[in-house]
Amino acid sequence: MAGGLGPRGSRLGAALLTEPLLLVLVGVTALVEAIASVIRHVNLGSGLDLSIFDQAVWHYSRLQAPYSSIHGEDLLGDHFHPLVAVLAPLYWIWSDPRMLLIAQAVLVAASIIPVFLFAAPRLGRVGAYLLAGAYALFWGLQVGVLYDFHEVAFAPLLIALTILFADRRRWGWFWLSVVLLLGVKEDLSIYVVFLGLYLLTLREARHGVALIIVGLVWYELATRVAIPHFSNTGAYNYWSYGALGKNLPDAIWDLLSGPWRVVTVGLSNAEKRHTVLALLAPFLFLSLRSRLIILAVPLLAERFLSSNAAMWGTHFHYSLAIAPVLAMGAAAGLSGLSAYVPDRRRTAIVIGAACAMLVVSVAITRINSPDSVLSEMTTPAFYKAPSYAPAAYRALDQVPATASLATTDNLLPHASERNQLYEINYQHVGTEQYLLANVVHPTCCGVGGNGTYSVLGQVLDKDLTLMTPVYYGSGWILARLPPAGRAPTNGVITPMPAAMARKIDKLATRWTVQLGTTLKGNYACYELWEKAGARAAACFATANTPFQREQTVLARAIHTARPTLEGACSQLATAALETTHLLALDLTAVASAAASSGRAALPAALAKANTDDTNLDLTGQLERFLILCTPRGGHDHAS
């Protein structure tokens, strides 16, 4: 019967000894995924999530609570994942975030073993290897393992083991896997509830009922007791199912009262439908043929009933947990279907279907998932570090290990083994000892108080006025808060002469005021244009002319000054020229669009001008040039 209990089989160790090729597959998968993750990290592609877990495991390795300075609380008050602590001994060998990336690759690759062992008695040895290959190359694993580090790295292995041990009635090992799984993350307790329902369909009532009770109790304890205990807010902050109710019991009752809401909410938009299709297609939809699909229900519902749009797509780590359920369900589904095929053709049909799964899995991963290991490692640009990376590393080397630091997201995991590390945001302006950011090629954006280039720029401007630059290279500036009672200086940056700075500052003020006036004038002209069409083009030309004059005067002044500037100020002057010129081009494009006959051109041109001014912070480059290159009363000459 598809999805039912299969042969008990031999012990795992003995089975592995007879399948050296399986160990090769696991080893190669782990190696490739680890290499890809480390390359991404070294090339400044990792970010916030890796830094959070690196800091937590670093604290664990020092026998301390897993405090996150970014969250401002014990990390167990964010999600309840005590199993992460078992990684701490790895930091006694090498205390580095790359150790987490390697561990994640090994954990995810190891889940291939139970998937293969579950499939082998159903599909035969060749079919099981083909399915294991399709699983190893499944986009959900490939994308998830490359996206920083997350506690759900444990989930594929442990979920696969719960299915395998239940299938073989190895109840001691089964319950050990369940206990460990409950320590991965609080929401996996709902998977445990459905695992109990699955066992009930197999007439394993004693274990099934126990699992349902354990899962529900653990969820309530984790979300109502454990997490509130460690959280600063005293509450569980990740309930994102307000459309269904304020808590789990409310949501269950809502779905029981209106089961159609599973479809109307769960498949409410194209992105959700696309992701569900992408999850099922690599395994030829055979997972639907197995009763193991019961186990996919909570993992799908968690994502697609949520109001958190980040969970709906094919990015990030949200498909790691469901991957073994789909693969093992496909094995059971294919086995069940093959029972209807004559014996003489059964092996060929099974191998053919498993081969098709491998081909489809590879195709979807390569074509549909550009952020997968397979896609990235077959793209030459993936191996190239950004040109500014060496300067970023040099700046990081100058930050004392005991100092507090605020930096951009892509540098956070390179400095996270310290007590005080922060995203650049308003909350920490003037409080961190060091600030590190790229002021020529800003890297944006975070999830906290710097969600757009504009907000990030405003925070940087406030911080930089209070701090002294101690390093500059390729746009990266490292600034230090001066000792109490001392004013910040220009530090390593050689500023403009005072008279030149006053002149450019005056012109920049006029330019900024005129920009605001022009943008307002353009929107007034737009209202006229909606009525009069191209006849309103003169309105835009009139509104834009004063700004273009101010742009010409300001650009001439910066052009004149630039040959006399050194190092950082020369680069910042160039950036200011480029960004102010882009805004001038935007407004020229608005006037041109107004005179054109196309109705769509003008709204698009106005939207781009507004985006460049506000969201992309192009005006901020001019402001940063003035903040850093205006004399402050003393400076150390740049080396």
C-alpha positions as CSV (number, residue, x, y, z in Angstrom):
1,M,0.0,0.0,0.0
2,A,1.4,3.4,-1.0
3,G,2.8,5.3,2.0
4,G,2.3,2.3,4.3
5,L,4.8,0.4,6.4
6,G,7.4,-1.3,4.3
7,P,10.0,-3.9,5.1
8,R,11.7,-3.4,8.4
9,G,15.1,-3.9,6.8
10,S,18.4,-4.1,8.5
11,R,20.1,-1.6,10.8
12,L,21.2,1.7,9.3
13,G,24.9,1.1,9.8
14,A,24.8,-2.3,8.1
15,A,22.8,-0.8,5.2
16,L,25.3,2.0,4.7
17,L,28.2,-0.4,4.7
18,T,26.7,-2.2,1.7
19,E,26.1,1.1,-0.2
20,P,29.4,3.0,-0.5
21,L,28.0,4.8,-3.5
22,L,25.4,6.4,-1.2
23,L,28.2,7.7,1.1
24,V,29.9,9.1,-2.0
25,L,26.7,10.9,-3.1
26,V,26.2,12.3,0.4
27,G,29.9,13.4,0.7
28,V,29.9,15.1,-2.7
29,T,26.7,16.8,-2.1
30,A,27.9,18.1,1.3
31,L,31.2,19.2,-0.2
32,V,29.7,21.1,-3.1
33,E,27.1,22.8,-0.9
34,A,29.6,23.7,1.7
35,I,32.0,25.2,-0.9
36,A,29.1,27.2,-2.5
37,S,28.0,28.6,0.9
38,V,31.6,29.5,1.9
39,I,32.2,31.2,-1.5
40,R,29.0,33.2,-1.1
41,H,30.1,34.2,2.4
42,V,33.6,35.2,1.5
43,N,32.4,37.3,-1.4
44,L,30.2,39.2,1.0
45,G,27.0,37.6,0.0
46,S,25.8,36.4,3.4
47,G,24.0,38.6,5.8
48,L,21.8,39.2,8.8
49,D,20.6,35.6,9.6
50,L,24.1,34.1,9.5
51,S,25.3,36.8,11.9
52,I,22.5,36.2,14.3
53,F,23.2,32.4,14.6
54,D,26.9,32.9,14.5
55,Q,26.7,35.2,17.5
56,A,24.3,32.8,19.3
57,V,26.5,29.7,18.8
58,W,29.6,31.8,19.7
59,H,27.9,32.5,23.0
60,Y,26.9,28.9,23.5
61,S,30.6,27.8,22.9
62,R,31.6,30.1,25.8
63,L,28.9,28.5,28.0
64,Q,26.8,31.7,27.8
65,A,23.1,32.3,26.9
66,P,22.6,32.8,23.2
67,Y,22.1,36.5,23.3
68,S,21.6,38.4,20.1
69,S,22.6,42.0,20.2
70,I,20.8,42.6,16.9
71,H,17.5,41.4,18.4
72,G,18.4,42.8,21.7
73,E,17.4,39.7,23.6
74,D,18.1,36.0,24.2
75,L,17.7,34.3,20.8
76,L,15.4,31.7,22.5
77,G,12.9,34.5,22.9
78,D,12.8,34.9,19.1
79,H,12.3,31.2,18.1
80,F,12.6,28.2,20.4
81,H,15.5,26.2,18.9
82,P,17.6,24.7,21.8
83,L,19.0,22.0,19.5
84,V,21.2,24.7,17.9
85,A,23.4,24.5,21.1
86,V,24.7,21.1,19.9
87,L,26.8,23.0,17.3
88,A,28.8,24.8,20.0
89,P,31.6,22.3,20.3
90,L,32.4,22.9,16.6
91,Y,33.4,26.4,17.7
92,W,36.0,24.9,20.0
93,I,37.7,23.6,16.9
94,W,37.2,26.7,14.7
95,S,35.1,29.7,15.9
96,D,33.9,31.1,12.6
97,P,30.6,31.5,10.8
98,R,31.9,29.3,8.0
99,M,31.7,26.4,10.5
100,L,28.0,26.9,10.6
101,L,27.8,26.9,6.8
102,I,29.7,23.6,6.6
103,A,27.6,22.0,9.4
104,Q,24.5,23.0,7.5
105,A,25.7,21.5,4.3
106,V,26.5,18.2,6.1
107,L,23.2,18.1,7.9
108,V,21.2,18.7,4.8
109,A,23.2,16.2,2.7
110,A,22.9,13.6,5.4
111,S,19.2,13.5,4.9
112,I,19.8,11.8,1.6
113,I,20.6,8.6,3.5
114,P,17.1,8.0,5.1
115,V,15.4,9.1,1.8
116,F,17.4,6.4,-0.1
117,L,16.8,3.7,2.6
118,F,13.1,4.4,2.5
119,A,13.0,4.3,-1.3
120,A,15.2,1.2,-1.8
121,P,12.7,-1.5,-0.8
122,R,10.0,0.2,-2.9
123,L,11.9,1.3,-6.0
124,G,14.9,-1.0,-6.1
125,R,18.5,0.0,-5.8
126,V,18.7,1.9,-9.1
127,G,15.4,3.6,-8.6
128,A,16.4,4.7,-5.1
129,Y,19.6,6.2,-6.3
130,L,17.8,8.1,-9.0
131,L,15.3,9.4,-6.5
132,A,18.1,10.3,-4.1
133,G,19.8,12.3,-6.8
134,A,16.5,14.1,-7.6
135,Y,16.2,14.9,-3.9
136,A,19.8,16.1,-3.6
137,L,19.3,18.5,-6.5
138,F,15.8,19.6,-5.5
139,W,15.6,23.3,-5.6
140,G,14.1,23.6,-2.1
141,L,17.3,22.1,-0.6
142,Q,19.6,23.8,-3.0
143,V,18.2,27.3,-2.3
144,G,17.8,26.8,1.4
145,V,21.3,25.5,2.1
146,L,22.8,28.5,0.3
147,Y,20.8,31.2,2.2
148,D,22.9,31.9,5.3
149,F,22.3,29.5,8.2
150,H,19.1,28.6,9.9
151,E,18.0,26.2,12.6
152,V,15.8,24.3,10.1
153,A,19.1,22.8,8.7
154,F,18.4,20.0,11.2
155,A,14.8,19.5,9.9
156,P,15.4,17.5,6.6
157,L,17.4,14.8,8.3
158,L,15.2,14.5,11.4
159,I,12.0,14.5,9.4
160,A,13.3,11.9,7.1
161,L,14.4,9.8,10.1
162,T,10.9,10.0,11.7
163,I,9.4,8.7,8.4
164,L,12.0,6.0,8.0
165,F,11.9,4.7,11.6
166,A,8.1,4.7,11.6
167,D,8.2,2.8,8.4
168,R,10.5,0.2,10.0
169,R,8.8,0.3,13.4
170,R,12.0,1.2,15.1
171,W,10.1,3.1,17.8
172,G,13.0,3.9,20.1
173,W,14.9,5.6,17.4
174,F,11.7,7.1,16.1
175,W,10.9,8.8,19.4
176,L,14.5,10.0,19.8
177,S,14.2,11.7,16.3
178,V,10.9,13.3,17.4
179,V,12.4,14.7,20.6
180,L,15.3,16.1,18.7
181,L,12.9,17.5,16.0
182,L,10.9,19.4,18.7
183,G,14.2,21.1,19.7
184,V,14.7,22.5,16.1
185,K,11.9,25.1,16.1
186,E,8.6,25.5,17.9
187,D,6.5,25.3,14.7
188,L,7.7,21.8,13.9
189,S,5.5,20.6,16.8
190,I,2.6,20.9,14.4
191,Y,4.4,18.5,12.0
192,V,4.6,16.1,15.0
193,V,0.8,16.4,15.4
194,F,0.3,15.4,11.8
195,L,2.9,12.7,12.1
196,G,0.5,11.3,14.8
197,L,-2.4,11.5,12.4
198,Y,-0.4,9.7,9.8
199,L,0.4,6.9,12.2
200,L,-3.3,6.7,13.0
201,T,-4.0,5.9,9.4
202,L,-1.5,3.1,9.7
203,R,-3.4,1.8,12.8
204,E,-0.5,2.7,15.1
205,A,-3.0,4.2,17.5
206,R,-0.8,4.3,20.7
207,H,2.1,6.1,19.0
208,G,-0.3,8.3,16.9
209,V,-2.3,9.6,19.9
210,A,0.9,10.1,21.9
211,L,2.4,12.2,19.1
212,I,-0.7,14.4,18.8
213,I,-0.7,15.1,22.5
214,V,3.0,15.7,22.6
215,G,2.9,18.0,19.6
216,L,0.1,20.2,20.8
217,V,1.4,20.4,24.4
218,W,4.9,21.3,23.1
219,Y,3.6,24.0,20.9
220,E,1.7,25.6,23.7
221,L,4.6,25.3,26.1
222,A,7.0,26.7,23.6
223,T,4.9,29.7,22.4
224,R,3.1,30.5,25.7
225,V,5.9,29.7,28.3
226,A,9.4,29.2,26.9
227,I,9.5,32.0,24.3
228,P,7.7,34.6,26.4
229,H,10.1,33.8,29.2
230,F,13.2,34.6,27.1
231,S,11.6,37.4,25.0
232,N,11.9,41.1,25.9
233,T,8.2,41.5,25.0
234,G,7.0,38.6,27.1
235,A,5.1,37.2,24.1
236,Y,5.4,35.1,21.0
237,N,5.9,37.5,18.1
238,Y,5.6,35.2,15.0
239,W,1.9,34.5,14.8
240,S,1.1,35.7,11.3
241,Y,-2.3,34.1,10.8
242,G,-4.5,36.9,11.8
243,A,-7.0,36.1,9.0
244,L,-7.7,32.8,10.8
245,G,-7.5,33.9,14.4
246,K,-5.3,35.2,17.2
247,N,-3.8,31.9,18.1
248,L,-3.6,28.2,17.1
249,P,-6.9,27.1,18.7
250,D,-8.7,30.0,17.0
251,A,-7.1,29.1,13.7
252,I,-8.0,25.4,13.9
253,W,-11.6,26.3,14.7
254,D,-11.8,28.8,11.9
255,L,-10.5,26.1,9.4
256,L,-12.9,23.5,10.7
257,S,-15.8,25.9,10.4
258,G,-14.8,27.0,6.9
259,P,-12.4,24.4,5.4
260,W,-12.7,26.1,2.0
261,R,-10.4,28.8,3.5
262,V,-7.5,26.4,3.1
263,V,-7.9,27.0,-0.7
264,T,-9.2,30.6,-0.7
265,V,-6.4,31.8,1.6
266,G,-3.7,29.2,0.9
267,L,-3.8,29.6,-2.9
268,S,-5.0,33.2,-3.0
269,N,-2.4,34.6,-5.4
270,A,-0.2,33.5,-8.3
271,E,3.0,33.4,-6.3
272,K,1.6,30.8,-3.9
273,R,0.2,28.7,-6.7
274,H,3.6,28.8,-8.5
275,T,5.5,27.7,-5.4
276,V,3.1,24.8,-4.8
277,L,3.6,23.7,-8.4
278,A,7.4,24.0,-8.1
279,L,7.3,21.9,-4.9
280,L,5.3,19.0,-6.4
281,A,6.5,19.0,-10.0
282,P,10.1,17.8,-9.4
283,F,8.7,14.5,-8.0
284,L,6.1,14.3,-10.9
285,F,3.3,14.9,-8.4
286,L,3.7,11.4,-7.1
287,S,3.8,12.6,-3.6
288,L,0.0,13.2,-3.9
289,R,-0.4,9.5,-4.4
290,S,1.0,8.6,-1.0
291,R,-0.6,9.0,2.4
292,L,2.7,10.7,3.4
293,I,1.2,13.8,1.9
294,I,-0.6,14.2,5.3
295,L,2.8,15.3,6.6
296,A,3.1,18.0,4.0
297,V,-0.1,19.6,5.1
298,P,1.3,21.6,8.2
299,L,4.4,22.5,6.3
300,L,2.4,23.9,3.4
301,A,-0.2,25.6,5.7
302,E,2.5,27.3,7.7
303,R,3.7,29.1,4.6
304,F,0.6,29.7,2.5
305,L,-1.9,30.6,5.2
306,S,0.5,33.1,6.6
307,S,0.3,36.8,6.0
308,N,4.1,36.9,5.7
309,A,4.7,37.3,2.0
310,A,8.4,36.2,2.3
311,M,7.2,32.7,2.9
312,W,5.2,32.4,-0.3
313,G,7.9,32.3,-2.9
314,T,10.7,29.9,-3.9
315,H,13.5,31.9,-2.2
316,F,15.0,31.6,1.3
317,H,15.0,28.5,3.5
318,Y,11.3,27.8,3.8
319,S,11.3,24.6,1.6
320,L,13.9,22.7,3.5
321,A,11.6,20.9,5.9
322,I,9.1,19.7,3.3
323,A,11.7,18.3,0.9
324,P,12.1,14.8,2.5
325,V,8.3,14.5,2.8
326,L,7.9,15.1,-0.9
327,A,10.7,12.8,-2.0
328,M,9.7,9.9,0.3
329,G,6.1,10.4,-0.6
330,A,7.0,10.2,-4.3
331,A,8.8,6.9,-3.6
332,A,5.8,5.5,-1.9
333,G,3.5,6.9,-4.6
334,L,5.5,5.4,-7.4
335,S,5.7,2.1,-5.6
336,G,1.9,2.0,-5.2
337,L,1.3,2.8,-8.9
338,S,3.8,0.2,-10.0
339,A,1.7,-2.5,-8.4
340,Y,-0.7,-2.0,-11.3
341,V,2.0,-2.7,-13.9
342,P,2.8,-6.3,-15.0
343,D,5.9,-7.7,-13.3
344,R,7.9,-7.9,-16.4
345,R,7.6,-4.2,-17.0
346,R,7.6,-3.0,-13.4
347,T,11.3,-2.4,-13.0
348,A,11.6,-0.5,-16.3
349,I,8.6,1.7,-15.5
350,V,10.0,2.5,-12.0
351,I,13.5,3.3,-13.2
352,G,12.1,5.4,-16.0
353,A,9.9,7.4,-13.7
354,A,12.7,7.9,-11.2
355,C,15.0,9.0,-14.0
356,A,12.3,11.5,-15.1
357,M,12.2,12.9,-11.5
358,L,16.0,13.4,-11.7
359,V,15.8,15.2,-15.0
360,V,12.8,17.4,-14.0
361,S,14.3,18.2,-10.6
362,V,17.6,19.4,-12.3
363,A,15.7,21.4,-14.9
364,I,13.5,23.2,-12.4
365,T,16.4,23.9,-10.1
366,R,18.5,25.3,-12.9
367,I,15.8,27.2,-14.7
368,N,13.5,28.3,-12.0
369,S,15.9,28.9,-9.1
370,P,18.8,31.3,-9.8
371,D,19.7,31.4,-6.2
372,S,20.3,27.6,-5.9
373,V,23.7,26.0,-5.5
374,L,23.4,24.4,-9.0
375,S,22.6,27.7,-10.7
376,E,25.1,29.8,-8.8
377,M,28.0,27.4,-9.2
378,T,27.4,27.2,-13.0
379,T,27.5,31.0,-13.2
380,P,31.1,32.4,-13.5
381,A,30.2,35.7,-11.8
382,F,29.4,33.8,-8.6
383,Y,33.1,33.1,-8.0
384,K,34.1,36.8,-8.4
385,A,34.3,38.9,-5.2
386,P,33.1,42.5,-5.6
387,S,35.9,44.9,-6.2
388,Y,35.4,46.6,-2.9
389,A,35.7,43.4,-0.8
390,P,39.4,43.7,0.0
391,A,38.9,47.2,1.4
392,A,35.9,45.9,3.5
393,Y,38.1,43.2,5.0
394,R,40.9,45.7,5.8
395,A,38.4,47.9,7.5
396,L,37.0,45.0,9.6
397,D,40.6,44.1,10.7
398,Q,40.8,47.5,12.4
399,V,37.8,47.0,14.6
400,P,38.8,45.7,18.0
401,A,37.2,42.4,18.9
402,T,35.8,43.9,22.1
403,A,34.3,47.1,20.5
404,S,30.7,47.6,19.6
405,L,30.1,47.9,15.9
406,A,27.2,48.9,13.6
407,T,27.5,47.9,10.0
408,T,25.6,46.9,6.9
409,D,24.0,43.5,6.6
410,N,26.6,41.9,4.3
411,L,29.3,42.6,6.8
412,L,27.4,41.6,9.9
413,P,28.4,37.9,9.8
414,H,32.1,38.9,9.4
415,A,32.1,40.7,12.7
416,S,29.4,38.8,14.7
417,E,31.6,37.1,17.3
418,R,31.5,40.0,19.7
419,N,29.1,41.1,22.4
420,Q,27.7,44.2,20.7
421,L,26.9,44.1,17.0
422,Y,24.1,46.0,15.3
423,E,22.5,46.8,12.0
424,I,22.9,50.5,11.1
425,N,19.6,52.0,12.3
426,Y,18.2,55.0,14.2
427,Q,18.1,53.0,17.5
428,H,21.9,53.0,17.8
429,V,22.9,56.4,16.4
430,G,25.7,57.8,18.5
431,T,25.9,54.8,20.8
432,E,28.1,52.3,18.9
433,Q,31.9,52.7,19.2
434,Y,32.5,52.0,15.5
435,L,30.5,52.4,12.3
436,L,31.4,50.6,9.0
437,A,29.6,51.3,5.8
438,N,30.2,52.0,2.1
439,V,29.5,55.6,1.4
440,V,30.2,55.4,-2.4
441,H,28.5,52.2,-3.3
442,P,26.0,51.7,-0.4
443,T,24.9,48.1,0.3
444,C,21.2,48.0,1.2
445,C,19.0,47.1,2.9
446,G,18.3,45.6,6.3
447,V,15.1,44.4,7.8
448,G,15.1,46.7,10.8
449,G,15.6,50.5,10.8
450,N,17.3,50.7,7.4
451,G,14.8,49.2,5.0
452,T,15.5,51.6,2.1
453,Y,18.6,53.4,0.8
454,S,17.0,56.6,1.9
455,V,16.5,55.5,5.5
456,L,20.0,54.0,5.6
457,G,21.5,57.2,4.2
458,Q,19.7,59.3,6.8
459,V,21.1,57.1,9.6
460,L,24.6,57.2,8.1
461,D,24.4,61.0,7.9
462,K,23.5,61.3,11.6
463,D,26.2,58.8,12.7
464,L,29.0,60.3,10.5
465,T,28.5,63.8,11.9
466,L,29.2,62.4,15.3
467,M,32.2,60.2,14.5
468,T,35.8,60.4,13.3
469,P,36.9,58.5,10.2
470,V,39.8,56.1,11.0
471,Y,39.9,54.2,7.7
472,Y,38.8,54.8,4.2
473,G,39.2,52.5,1.1
474,S,37.2,51.8,-2.0
475,G,34.2,53.6,-0.6
476,W,34.3,51.8,2.8
477,I,34.5,54.2,5.8
478,L,35.3,53.1,9.3
479,A,34.4,55.8,11.8
480,R,34.9,55.8,15.5
481,L,33.0,57.7,18.2
482,P,35.4,60.1,19.9
483,P,36.1,60.0,23.6
484,A,33.6,61.8,25.8
485,G,34.1,65.5,25.8
486,R,36.0,65.5,22.4
487,A,34.6,66.6,19.1
488,P,34.8,64.5,16.0
489,T,37.4,65.4,13.4
490,N,38.0,64.6,9.7
491,G,40.4,61.9,10.8
492,V,42.0,60.1,7.9
493,I,40.1,62.2,5.4
494,T,41.7,65.3,3.9
495,P,38.8,67.8,3.6
496,M,38.2,70.6,1.2
497,P,39.6,74.1,1.9
498,A,37.1,75.9,4.1
499,A,36.2,78.5,1.6
500,M,35.5,75.9,-1.1
501,A,33.4,73.8,1.3
502,R,31.3,76.9,2.2
503,K,30.7,77.7,-1.4
504,I,29.6,74.1,-2.4
505,D,27.5,73.8,0.8
506,K,25.6,77.0,-0.2
507,L,25.1,75.8,-3.7
508,A,24.0,72.3,-2.5
509,T,21.4,73.9,-0.2
510,R,20.0,75.9,-3.1
511,W,20.0,72.8,-5.3
512,T,18.2,70.7,-2.7
513,V,15.5,73.3,-2.1
514,Q,15.0,73.7,-5.8
515,L,14.8,70.0,-6.3
516,G,11.9,69.8,-3.8
517,T,10.2,72.7,-5.5
518,T,10.6,71.2,-8.9
519,L,9.2,67.8,-7.9
520,K,6.1,69.5,-6.4
521,G,5.8,71.6,-9.5
522,N,5.9,68.4,-11.7
523,Y,3.1,66.8,-9.8
524,A,1.0,70.0,-10.2
525,C,1.8,69.9,-13.9
526,Y,0.8,66.2,-14.0
527,E,-2.7,67.1,-12.8
528,L,-2.9,69.6,-15.7
529,W,-1.5,67.0,-18.1
530,E,-4.2,64.5,-17.2
531,K,-6.7,67.0,-18.5
532,A,-4.8,68.6,-21.4
533,G,-2.4,65.9,-22.4
534,A,0.7,67.0,-24.4
535,R,-0.4,70.6,-24.4
536,A,0.7,70.7,-20.7
537,A,4.3,70.0,-21.8
538,A,5.3,73.6,-21.3
539,C,4.3,73.4,-17.7
540,F,6.9,70.8,-17.1
541,A,9.6,72.7,-19.0
542,T,8.9,75.8,-16.9
543,A,9.0,73.8,-13.6
544,N,12.2,72.1,-14.5
545,T,14.2,75.0,-15.9
546,P,15.2,76.6,-12.5
547,F,16.5,73.2,-11.2
548,Q,18.5,72.6,-14.3
549,R,20.2,76.0,-13.8
550,E,21.0,75.1,-10.1
551,Q,22.3,71.7,-11.3
552,T,24.6,73.3,-13.8
553,V,26.1,75.7,-11.2
554,L,26.5,73.0,-8.6
555,A,28.1,70.6,-11.1
556,R,30.5,73.3,-12.3
557,A,31.6,74.0,-8.7
558,I,32.2,70.3,-7.8
559,H,34.0,69.8,-11.2
560,T,36.3,72.7,-10.4
561,A,37.0,71.4,-6.9
562,R,37.6,67.8,-7.7
563,P,41.1,68.0,-9.1
564,T,42.2,69.6,-5.8
565,L,40.7,66.9,-3.7
566,E,42.5,63.8,-2.4
567,G,41.5,60.2,-1.8
568,A,38.1,59.8,-0.2
569,C,36.9,63.3,-1.0
570,S,37.8,62.9,-4.7
571,Q,35.7,59.7,-4.8
572,L,32.9,61.2,-2.9
573,A,32.9,64.3,-5.2
574,T,32.7,61.9,-8.2
575,A,29.8,60.0,-6.6
576,A,28.0,63.3,-5.8
577,L,28.4,64.5,-9.4
578,E,27.1,61.2,-10.8
579,T,24.0,61.0,-8.6
580,T,23.0,64.7,-9.0
581,H,23.4,64.3,-12.7
582,L,21.2,61.2,-12.7
583,L,18.4,63.2,-10.9
584,A,18.8,66.0,-13.5
585,L,18.4,63.4,-16.3
586,D,15.3,62.0,-14.5
587,L,13.7,65.5,-14.6
588,T,14.7,66.0,-18.2
589,A,13.0,62.6,-19.0
590,V,9.9,63.8,-17.2
591,A,9.7,66.9,-19.5
592,S,10.3,64.8,-22.6
593,A,7.7,62.2,-21.6
594,A,5.1,65.0,-21.1
595,A,5.7,66.2,-24.7
596,S,5.3,62.6,-26.1
597,S,2.1,61.1,-27.3
598,G,2.3,58.0,-25.2
599,R,0.1,58.0,-22.1
600,A,2.3,55.6,-20.1
601,A,5.6,57.4,-20.5
602,L,5.0,60.3,-18.1
603,P,3.7,58.4,-15.0
604,A,6.7,56.0,-15.4
605,A,9.2,58.9,-15.7
606,L,7.7,60.7,-12.6
607,A,7.8,57.4,-10.6
608,K,11.5,56.9,-11.5
609,A,12.4,60.5,-10.5
610,N,10.5,60.1,-7.2
611,T,12.2,56.7,-6.5
612,D,15.7,58.0,-7.3
613,D,15.1,61.0,-5.0
614,T,13.6,59.1,-2.0
615,N,14.1,55.3,-2.0
616,L,17.5,55.2,-3.7
617,D,18.9,58.2,-1.8
618,L,20.7,59.7,-4.8
619,T,20.6,63.1,-3.0
620,G,22.3,61.5,0.0
621,Q,25.6,61.1,-1.9
622,L,25.8,64.9,-2.1
623,E,25.0,65.2,1.6
624,R,27.6,62.6,2.6
625,F,30.3,64.3,0.5
626,L,29.7,67.5,2.4
627,I,29.6,65.8,5.9
628,L,32.9,64.1,5.4
629,C,34.8,66.6,3.3
630,T,33.9,69.8,5.2
631,P,36.7,70.8,7.6
632,R,35.8,70.0,11.2
633,G,38.6,71.8,12.9
634,G,41.3,69.2,12.6
635,H,42.2,66.1,10.6
636,D,44.9,63.5,10.1
637,H,46.2,63.5,6.5
638,A,45.0,60.4,4.6
639,S,47.8,57.9,3.9
